[in-house]
Amino acid sequence: MDGTVWRFWRPTLVIVPDRLDQSRFLDVIPLKSVLPYSHLHTLPLDQRDVNERKPMRCSLIALLGLLVVAGCQSTAPHVHSDAVSASDAAMIGTLSKLAGDWEMTDEKGERHRAATFAVTSGGSAVREIMFPGEAHEMTNLYHMDGSALVCTHYCAAGNQPRMVASRPVESDEGTAFHFEFDSVSNLRKSHDHYMGDMTLTILKDGGLRQDWRSFDRSGNLTEPMTFMLGRAH
């Protein structure tokens, strides 16, 4: 070596509010150009550190500035245009027409209330309560996100998958909205499934069909579970 004295700092970071003090990184600082080694050890610790902290402080401030900018960029919401196309308005408008009570017929031929749709939030969302009043009651919330129709399913299992439909598909059967998996919140280790795909078809005969498929914990989609609903009398 050429006689340069090197000191190694422990990999610890301490940030004191309103000022940066004793910021410790694993770093190597040549001290020969700052103070002679013999003189350095005759100084109190706080006076020794002041010569070493300056370059470290500038680097740390720059790093924190970059982190703040990155954080602001990652949390900034996506803002859609105020202009709403006729097709976008028609999507939530079509679901708004489902407002009211719906029934299902069981294997004995008896009819039971199976769902209740209601328009909420100033007409911008439609809330569906599945199996109202039952132990396995669940909620679906439909709303627009730009030009996409979103369905968030508040499952009785405790998780909340978010599914998205782009455009309705018209057929001889009726108008179908195919919601595909986007994300899921509050998924727990104990949950053996979460909903990930749903097709809601508004039938031309006035009925309603829902085809639900869930993901198992291996990521495989199950076979569809179908509900046939009719207007409550």
Phi and psi restraints in degrees (value plus and minus 20) as a CYANA .aco file:
   2 ASP   PHI    -116.2   -76.2
   2 ASP   PSI      -5.7    34.3
   3 GLY   PHI      73.7   113.7
   3 GLY   PSI     -22.8    17.2
   4 THR   PHI     -88.0   -48.0
   4 THR   PSI     114.4   154.4
   5 VAL   PHI    -112.1   -72.1
   5 VAL   PSI     109.8   149.8
   6 TRP   PHI    -136.3   -96.3
   6 TRP   PSI     119.9   159.9
   7 ARG   PHI    -141.6  -101.6
   7 ARG   PSI     122.0   162.0
   8 PHE   PHI    -130.7   -90.7
   8 PHE   PSI     108.1   148.1
   9 TRP   PHI    -114.5   -74.5
   9 TRP   PSI     127.6   167.6
  10 ARG   PHI     -92.0   -52.0
  10 ARG   PSI     126.3   166.3
  11 PRO   PHI     -96.9   -56.9
  11 PRO   PSI      50.9    90.9
  12 THR   PHI    -150.8  -110.8
  12 THR   PSI     122.7   162.7
  13 LEU   PHI    -143.5  -103.5
  13 LEU   PSI     104.7   144.7
  14 VAL   PHI    -142.8  -102.8
  14 VAL   PSI     103.0   143.0
  15 ILE   PHI    -137.2   -97.2
  15 ILE   PSI     100.0   140.0
  16 VAL   PHI    -118.1   -78.1
  16 VAL   PSI     113.5   153.5
  17 PRO   PHI     -72.1   -32.1
  17 PRO   PSI     118.1   158.1
  18 ASP   PHI      53.2    93.2
  18 ASP   PSI     -25.5    14.5
  19 ARG   PHI    -180.3  -140.3
  19 ARG   PSI     137.9   177.9
  20 LEU   PHI    -124.3   -84.3
  20 LEU   PSI     104.2   144.2
  21 ASP   PHI    -160.1  -120.1
  21 ASP   PSI     117.0   157.0
  22 GLN   PHI      34.8    74.8
  22 GLN   PSI      24.4    64.4
  23 SER   PHI     -95.4   -55.4
  23 SER   PSI      95.2   135.2
  24 ARG   PHI    -131.7   -91.7
  24 ARG   PSI      96.3   136.3
  25 PHE   PHI    -136.8   -96.8
  25 PHE   PSI     142.8   182.8
  26 LEU   PHI     -92.4   -52.4
  26 LEU   PSI      82.3   122.3
  27 ASP   PHI    -163.6  -123.6
  27 ASP   PSI     140.6   180.6
  28 VAL   PHI    -144.2  -104.2
  28 VAL   PSI     101.6   141.6
  29 ILE   PHI    -145.4  -105.4
  29 ILE   PSI      99.4   139.4
  30 PRO   PHI     -92.1   -52.1
  30 PRO   PSI     102.6   142.6
  31 LEU   PHI    -121.1   -81.1
  31 LEU   PSI     -26.8    13.2
  32 LYS   PHI     -80.1   -40.1
  32 LYS   PSI     -55.6   -15.6
  33 SER   PHI    -100.0   -60.0
  33 SER   PSI     -26.9    13.1
  34 VAL   PHI    -119.3   -79.3
  34 VAL   PSI     -78.5   -38.5
  35 LEU   PHI    -166.8  -126.8
  35 LEU   PSI     126.7   166.7
  36 PRO   PHI     -79.3   -39.3
  36 PRO   PSI     126.2   166.2
  37 TYR   PHI     -80.4   -40.4
  37 TYR   PSI     -61.8   -21.8
  38 SER   PHI     -83.8   -43.8
  38 SER   PSI     -60.0   -20.0
  39 HIS   PHI     -91.5   -51.5
  39 HIS   PSI     -53.5   -13.5
  40 LEU   PHI     -79.2   -39.2
  40 LEU   PSI     -58.5   -18.5
  41 HIS   PHI     -99.5   -59.5
  41 HIS   PSI     -26.3    13.7
  42 THR   PHI    -112.9   -72.9
  42 THR   PSI     -26.9    13.1
  43 LEU   PHI    -110.0   -70.0
  43 LEU   PSI     132.4   172.4
  44 PRO   PHI     -81.6   -41.6
  44 PRO   PSI     136.1   176.1
  45 LEU   PHI     -78.0   -38.0
  45 LEU   PSI     -61.5   -21.5
  46 ASP   PHI     -86.1   -46.1
  46 ASP   PSI     -50.5   -10.5
  47 GLN   PHI     -97.6   -57.6
  47 GLN   PSI     -52.3   -12.3
  48 ARG   PHI     -84.7   -44.7
  48 ARG   PSI     -62.9   -22.9
  49 ASP   PHI     -88.3   -48.3
  49 ASP   PSI     -46.7    -6.7
  50 VAL   PHI     -83.8   -43.8
  50 VAL   PSI     -51.8   -11.8
  51 ASN   PHI     -93.0   -53.0
  51 ASN   PSI     -46.3    -6.3
  52 GLU   PHI    -111.9   -71.9
  52 GLU   PSI     -42.8    -2.8
  53 ARG   PHI     -98.2   -58.2
  53 ARG   PSI     -47.5    -7.5
  54 LYS   PHI     -79.3   -39.3
  54 LYS   PSI     -73.6   -33.6
  55 PRO   PHI     -84.9   -44.9
  55 PRO   PSI     -54.8   -14.8
  56 MET   PHI     -85.6   -45.6
  56 MET   PSI     -61.3   -21.3
  57 ARG   PHI     -83.4   -43.4
  57 ARG   PSI     -61.8   -21.8
  58 CYS   PHI     -82.9   -42.9
  58 CYS   PSI     -62.2   -22.2
  59 SER   PHI     -85.3   -45.3
  59 SER   PSI     -60.7   -20.7
  60 LEU   PHI     -87.9   -47.9
  60 LEU   PSI     -59.8   -19.8
  61 ILE   PHI     -82.6   -42.6
  61 ILE   PSI     -62.3   -22.3
  62 ALA   PHI     -82.7   -42.7
  62 ALA   PSI     -60.9   -20.9
  63 LEU   PHI     -84.0   -44.0
  63 LEU   PSI     -64.5   -24.5
  64 LEU   PHI     -84.0   -44.0
  64 LEU   PSI     -56.6   -16.6
  65 GLY   PHI     -82.1   -42.1
  65 GLY   PSI     -62.1   -22.1
  66 LEU   PHI     -84.1   -44.1
  66 LEU   PSI     -59.7   -19.7
  67 LEU   PHI     -84.5   -44.5
  67 LEU   PSI     -59.5   -19.5
  68 VAL   PHI     -83.8   -43.8
  68 VAL   PSI     -64.7   -24.7
  69 VAL   PHI     -82.8   -42.8
  69 VAL   PSI     -64.0   -24.0
  70 ALA   PHI     -83.7   -43.7
  70 ALA   PSI     -59.2   -19.2
  71 GLY   PHI     -84.7   -44.7
  71 GLY   PSI     -60.6   -20.6
  72 CYS   PHI     -85.0   -45.0
  72 CYS   PSI     -58.8   -18.8
  73 GLN   PHI     -88.2   -48.2
  73 GLN   PSI     -57.5   -17.5
  74 SER   PHI     -96.3   -56.3
  74 SER   PSI     -43.3    -3.3
  75 THR   PHI    -120.3   -80.3
  75 THR   PSI     -25.3    14.7
  76 ALA   PHI     -88.0   -48.0
  76 ALA   PSI     110.0   150.0
  77 PRO   PHI     -92.6   -52.6
  77 PRO   PSI     131.8   171.8
  78 HIS   PHI     -99.9   -59.9
  78 HIS   PSI     105.9   145.9
  79 VAL   PHI    -124.7   -84.7
  79 VAL   PSI     103.3   143.3
  80 HIS   PHI    -108.5   -68.5
  80 HIS   PSI     141.5   181.5
  81 SER   PHI     -85.9   -45.9
  81 SER   PSI     129.7   169.7
  82 ASP   PHI     -88.6   -48.6
  82 ASP   PSI     -42.1    -2.1
  83 ALA   PHI     -89.9   -49.9
  83 ALA   PSI     107.2   147.2
  84 VAL   PHI    -134.6   -94.6
  84 VAL   PSI     100.8   140.8
  85 SER   PHI     -93.1   -53.1
  85 SER   PSI     141.4   181.4
  86 ALA   PHI     -82.8   -42.8
  86 ALA   PSI     -56.3   -16.3
  87 SER   PHI     -88.9   -48.9
  87 SER   PSI     -56.9   -16.9
  88 ASP   PHI     -85.2   -45.2
  88 ASP   PSI     -65.4   -25.4
  89 ALA   PHI     -83.4   -43.4
  89 ALA   PSI     -54.3   -14.3
  90 ALA   PHI     -88.6   -48.6
  90 ALA   PSI     -49.4    -9.4
  91 MET   PHI     -85.1   -45.1
  91 MET   PSI     -73.3   -33.3
  92 ILE   PHI     -91.8   -51.8
  92 ILE   PSI     -49.1    -9.1
  93 GLY   PHI     -84.4   -44.4
  93 GLY   PSI     -57.3   -17.3
  94 THR   PHI     -83.9   -43.9
  94 THR   PSI     -62.8   -22.8
  95 LEU   PHI     -89.1   -49.1
  95 LEU   PSI     -50.5   -10.5
  96 SER   PHI     -81.5   -41.5
  96 SER   PSI     -49.1    -9.1
  97 LYS   PHI     -91.3   -51.3
  97 LYS   PSI     -28.6    11.4
  98 LEU   PHI    -103.0   -63.0
  98 LEU   PSI     -22.4    17.6
  99 ALA   PHI     -72.6   -32.6
  99 ALA   PSI     113.8   153.8
 100 GLY   PHI     109.9   149.9
 100 GLY   PSI    -194.3  -154.3
 101 ASP   PHI    -115.1   -75.1
 101 ASP   PSI     123.8   163.8
 102 TRP   PHI    -148.0  -108.0
 102 TRP   PSI     127.7   167.7
 103 GLU   PHI    -142.5  -102.5
 103 GLU   PSI     138.8   178.8
 104 MET   PHI    -145.5  -105.5
 104 MET   PSI     133.8   173.8
 105 THR   PHI    -124.5   -84.5
 105 THR   PSI     105.8   145.8
 106 ASP   PHI    -103.7   -63.7
 106 ASP   PSI    -197.1  -157.1
 107 GLU   PHI     -86.2   -46.2
 107 GLU   PSI     -36.3     3.7
 108 LYS   PHI    -111.4   -71.4
 108 LYS   PSI     -21.6    18.4
 109 GLY   PHI      66.4   106.4
 109 GLY   PSI     -12.8    27.2
 110 GLU   PHI    -110.9   -70.9
 110 GLU   PSI     122.5   162.5
 111 ARG   PHI    -116.0   -76.0
 111 ARG   PSI     117.7   157.7
 112 HIS   PHI    -154.2  -114.2
 112 HIS   PSI     126.9   166.9
 113 ARG   PHI     -86.6   -46.6
 113 ARG   PSI     105.8   145.8
 114 ALA   PHI    -133.5   -93.5
 114 ALA   PSI     -44.3    -4.3
 115 ALA   PHI    -180.3  -140.3
 115 ALA   PSI     132.0   172.0
 116 THR   PHI    -152.3  -112.3
 116 THR   PSI     103.9   143.9
 117 PHE   PHI    -123.3   -83.3
 117 PHE   PSI     122.5   162.5
 118 ALA   PHI    -167.2  -127.2
 118 ALA   PSI     120.4   160.4
 119 VAL   PHI    -104.5   -64.5
 119 VAL   PSI     115.0   155.0
 120 THR   PHI    -162.5  -122.5
 120 THR   PSI     157.3   197.3
 121 SER   PHI      34.1    74.1
 121 SER   PSI      29.9    69.9
 122 GLY   PHI      46.4    86.4
 122 GLY   PSI       6.0    46.0
 123 GLY   PHI      65.8   105.8
 123 GLY   PSI     -18.1    21.9
 124 SER   PHI    -110.7   -70.7
 124 SER   PSI     -26.2    13.8
 125 ALA   PHI    -165.3  -125.3
 125 ALA   PSI     135.2   175.2
 126 VAL   PHI    -144.3  -104.3
 126 VAL   PSI     107.8   147.8
 127 ARG   PHI    -126.1   -86.1
 127 ARG   PSI     109.2   149.2
 128 GLU   PHI    -135.6   -95.6
 128 GLU   PSI     106.7   146.7
 129 ILE   PHI    -125.4   -85.4
 129 ILE   PSI      96.7   136.7
 130 MET   PHI    -109.4   -69.4
 130 MET   PSI     116.5   156.5
 131 PHE   PHI      30.4    70.4
 131 PHE   PSI      35.3    75.3
 132 PRO   PHI     -78.6   -38.6
 132 PRO   PSI     115.5   155.5
 133 GLY   PHI      63.0   103.0
 133 GLY   PSI     -28.3    11.7
 134 GLU   PHI    -108.4   -68.4
 134 GLU   PSI     144.9   184.9
 135 ALA   PHI     -83.9   -43.9
 135 ALA   PSI     -48.8    -8.8
 136 HIS   PHI    -123.2   -83.2
 136 HIS   PSI       9.0    49.0
 137 GLU   PHI     -76.3   -36.3
 137 GLU   PSI     119.0   159.0
 138 MET   PHI    -159.3  -119.3
 138 MET   PSI     143.7   183.7
 139 THR   PHI    -147.0  -107.0
 139 THR   PSI     118.2   158.2
 140 ASN   PHI    -137.6   -97.6
 140 ASN   PSI     112.5   152.5
 141 LEU   PHI    -137.8   -97.8
 141 LEU   PSI     101.9   141.9
 142 TYR   PHI    -127.9   -87.9
 142 TYR   PSI     116.2   156.2
 143 HIS   PHI    -181.6  -141.6
 143 HIS   PSI     146.3   186.3
 144 MET   PHI    -107.6   -67.6
 144 MET   PSI     126.3   166.3
 145 ASP   PHI    -151.8  -111.8
 145 ASP   PSI      70.9   110.9
 146 GLY   PHI      49.8    89.8
 146 GLY   PSI    -141.2  -101.2
 147 SER   PHI    -119.3   -79.3
 147 SER   PSI     -13.1    26.9
 148 ALA   PHI    -125.2   -85.2
 148 ALA   PSI     124.8   164.8
 149 LEU   PHI    -117.4   -77.4
 149 LEU   PSI     105.2   145.2
 150 VAL   PHI    -127.6   -87.6
 150 VAL   PSI     119.5   159.5
 151 CYS   PHI    -144.9  -104.9
 151 CYS   PSI      99.2   139.2
 152 THR   PHI    -124.5   -84.5
 152 THR   PSI     102.2   142.2
 153 HIS   PHI    -120.9   -80.9
 153 HIS   PSI      95.1   135.1
 154 TYR   PHI    -111.6   -71.6
 154 TYR   PSI      72.4   112.4
 155 CYS   PHI     -97.8   -57.8
 155 CYS   PSI     129.5   169.5
 156 ALA   PHI     -85.9   -45.9
 156 ALA   PSI     -38.4     1.6
 157 ALA   PHI     -90.8   -50.8
 157 ALA   PSI     -41.0    -1.0
 158 GLY   PHI      90.2   130.2
 158 GLY   PSI     -23.9    16.1
 159 ASN   PHI    -125.0   -85.0
 159 ASN   PSI     147.9   187.9
 160 GLN   PHI    -155.0  -115.0
 160 GLN   PSI      67.3   107.3
 161 PRO   PHI     -94.1   -54.1
 161 PRO   PSI     123.7   163.7
 162 ARG   PHI    -130.7   -90.7
 162 ARG   PSI     106.9   146.9
 163 MET   PHI    -145.5  -105.5
 163 MET   PSI     130.6   170.6
 164 VAL   PHI    -150.3  -110.3
 164 VAL   PSI     116.3   156.3
 165 ALA   PHI    -136.5   -96.5
 165 ALA   PSI     118.5   158.5
 166 SER   PHI    -108.5   -68.5
 166 SER   PSI     -77.8   -37.8
 167 ARG   PHI    -163.9  -123.9
 167 ARG   PSI     125.9   165.9
 168 PRO   PHI     -89.8   -49.8
 168 PRO   PSI     132.8   172.8
 169 VAL   PHI    -133.2   -93.2
 169 VAL   PSI     104.2   144.2
 170 GLU   PHI    -112.2   -72.2
 170 GLU   PSI     117.1   157.1
 171 SER   PHI    -166.1  -126.1
 171 SER   PSI     159.0   199.0
 172 ASP   PHI     -84.6   -44.6
 172 ASP   PSI     -43.0    -3.0
 173 GLU   PHI     -98.7   -58.7
 173 GLU   PSI     -58.3   -18.3
 174 GLY   PHI     138.1   178.1
 174 GLY   PSI    -174.0  -134.0
 175 THR   PHI    -126.6   -86.6
 175 THR   PSI     101.6   141.6
 176 ALA   PHI    -134.6   -94.6
 176 ALA   PSI     114.4   154.4
 177 PHE   PHI    -131.0   -91.0
 177 PHE   PSI      98.3   138.3
 178 HIS   PHI    -121.6   -81.6
 178 HIS   PSI      89.4   129.4
 179 PHE   PHI    -114.9   -74.9
 179 PHE   PSI     104.1   144.1
 180 GLU   PHI    -130.8   -90.8
 180 GLU   PSI     131.9   171.9
 181 PHE   PHI     -80.1   -40.1
 181 PHE   PSI     116.0   156.0
 182 ASP   PHI    -138.9   -98.9
 182 ASP   PSI     -69.6   -29.6
 183 SER   PHI    -184.8  -144.8
 183 SER   PSI     151.8   191.8
 184 VAL   PHI    -164.9  -124.9
 184 VAL   PSI     119.6   159.6
 185 SER   PHI    -132.7   -92.7
 185 SER   PSI     136.3   176.3
 186 ASN   PHI      37.8    77.8
 186 ASN   PSI      13.5    53.5
 187 LEU   PHI     -96.9   -56.9
 187 LEU   PSI     103.3   143.3
 188 ARG   PHI    -127.8   -87.8
 188 ARG   PSI     140.3   180.3
 189 LYS   PHI     -80.5   -40.5
 189 LYS   PSI     -51.2   -11.2
 190 SER   PHI     -97.7   -57.7
 190 SER   PSI     -32.7     7.3
 191 HIS   PHI     -98.7   -58.7
 191 HIS   PSI     102.0   142.0
 192 ASP   PHI    -109.4   -69.4
 192 ASP   PSI     -24.8    15.2
 193 HIS   PHI    -180.8  -140.8
 193 HIS   PSI     146.6   186.6
 194 TYR   PHI    -172.9  -132.9
 194 TYR   PSI     123.5   163.5
 195 MET   PHI     -86.2   -46.2
 195 MET   PSI     121.1   161.1
 196 GLY   PHI    -160.8  -120.8
 196 GLY   PSI     -22.4    17.6
 197 ASP   PHI    -179.9  -139.9
 197 ASP   PSI     110.9   150.9
 198 MET   PHI    -168.7  -128.7
 198 MET   PSI     112.8   152.8
 199 THR   PHI    -133.5   -93.5
 199 THR   PSI      99.4   139.4
 200 LEU   PHI    -124.2   -84.2
 200 LEU   PSI      97.7   137.7
 201 THR   PHI    -136.3   -96.3
 201 THR   PSI     100.6   140.6
 202 ILE   PHI    -109.7   -69.7
 202 ILE   PSI      87.2   127.2
 203 LEU   PHI     -96.1   -56.1
 203 LEU   PSI     129.7   169.7
 204 LYS   PHI     -88.2   -48.2
 204 LYS   PSI     -41.2    -1.2
 205 ASP   PHI    -104.3   -64.3
 205 ASP   PSI     -13.6    26.4
 206 GLY   PHI      76.5   116.5
 206 GLY   PSI     -25.3    14.7
 207 GLY   PHI    -106.6   -66.6
 207 GLY   PSI    -199.5  -159.5
 208 LEU   PHI    -161.4  -121.4
 208 LEU   PSI     113.5   153.5
 209 ARG   PHI    -145.9  -105.9
 209 ARG   PSI     116.9   156.9
 210 GLN   PHI    -142.8  -102.8
 210 GLN   PSI     107.1   147.1
 211 ASP   PHI    -133.2   -93.2
 211 ASP   PSI      89.3   129.3
 212 TRP   PHI    -124.2   -84.2
 212 TRP   PSI     117.3   157.3
 213 ARG   PHI    -151.2  -111.2
 213 ARG   PSI     120.1   160.1
 214 SER   PHI    -136.6   -96.6
 214 SER   PSI     139.1   179.1
 215 PHE   PHI    -113.5   -73.5
 215 PHE   PSI     114.5   154.5
 216 ASP   PHI    -105.3   -65.3
 216 ASP   PSI     158.9   198.9
 217 ARG   PHI     -91.5   -51.5
 217 ARG   PSI     -27.9    12.1
 218 SER   PHI    -110.7   -70.7
 218 SER   PSI     -23.5    16.5
 219 GLY   PHI      67.6   107.6
 219 GLY   PSI      -6.6    33.4
 220 ASN   PHI    -115.9   -75.9
 220 ASN   PSI     119.1   159.1
 221 LEU   PHI     -98.9   -58.9
 221 LEU   PSI     115.8   155.8
 222 THR   PHI    -102.4   -62.4
 222 THR   PSI     153.0   193.0
 223 GLU   PHI     -88.0   -48.0
 223 GLU   PSI     130.2   170.2
 224 PRO   PHI     -87.8   -47.8
 224 PRO   PSI     125.3   165.3
 225 MET   PHI    -129.4   -89.4
 225 MET   PSI     101.2   141.2
 226 THR   PHI    -128.1   -88.1
 226 THR   PSI     114.8   154.8
 227 PHE   PHI    -138.5   -98.5
 227 PHE   PSI     107.3   147.3
 228 MET   PHI    -126.7   -86.7
 228 MET   PSI     103.0   143.0
 229 LEU   PHI    -143.0  -103.0
 229 LEU   PSI     130.5   170.5
 230 GLY   PHI    -154.4  -114.4
 230 GLY   PSI     137.4   177.4
 231 ARG   PHI     -78.5   -38.5
 231 ARG   PSI     118.7   158.7
 232 ALA   PHI     -91.7   -51.7
 232 ALA   PSI     120.7   160.7
